[in-house]
Amino acid sequence: GRFSPGAALVERLMRSGAVGRVTALREKTGHSGGLRLPETSWRRSFDNLAGCWALLCAHTADRFRMLGGPGATICAMGKTLVSPMTGDDNFSATLEFASGSLGTMESCYHMIPADNLLEVYGPRGTIRASSNARTYRVQSLDGDAFPWGDYLQGLLPVKGEDGWWSFDAEQVRAAR
């Protein structure tokens, strides 16, 4: 969510300029909870604001508002395709922020394996954060000379052979 250590790191990375002006946000989130819902579960029915939008993407929308600012235009669709419920088990939305940047959010209530992947794109690089895998990575054209510690409360990433700068998950959690 908005208050997680990973979201705080992503926000600091965005503000640092490591990827340049942010042009797009993308988040994919889901788990297989929709496949195991008991008949009596409140999560099965639109009468109770259930479904992928209400249970999963509402958190993404909150995070997008924090990271991208107010939205200007949105196109969204939810469908029930697999799970035995009246709420949607699949949801997608594309939006334009007031800044002109774009956002895409997807959720699935029957995703195997579960994941929550947030990506931020800019002309100088990409930020990827997976809360399920506890991985926080950046690829930046300026990474070798970038003053990471000046912006990230002392967090220093390690550059891998694949060109991605990775942050230690325990250090991210401790830095909040």
C-alpha positions, 0 to 999 in steps of 0.5 A: 500500500501507500505506506509500505517501505517499497512504495516509499522507496519508489516515491523517493526514486521518482523524486530523485530524477533517477529515471527522468520525468515519469511518463507512465506507471503500471501496476499488476496485482492479484492472487488466487483468493477468488478461487477459494471463496466460500458461498457465504463470503461477502467478497463474492458480491457486488452488493458488498463492493466486492471484486478485483476493483474494490479488493485489489485495485482500490489500493493501486488507485490510492498508490497512483494518486500518491505517485502520479497526482490527480487523474484526468481521464480513465477508461476501465473494465471489470469482468467475471470470467473464472471465479464463482462470484458476482463481483469482477475477478478481472479488472483493467484500467488505463488513465491519464494523469493531470500531468499528462503521464499515463497509468495502467492498472490490472488486477486478477482474483485468480492469479497463480502465482500471486504477485504485486508488480509496480513499474515506473517508466521515464526517459532515463530508466525504469523502476520495478518493485515487487512486494511479493518477491521483495525485489526493488530494482532500477535501471537508469542511464545515469546509474553509474554516476547517480548520487543514490545516497543523496536521495535515498536516506543512505540506501545504496543499490548494487549494480548487477550484471544485467544492468539493474541496480538492486536494493536489499529488501531488509534495508528498504524495510528498515529505511521507511 
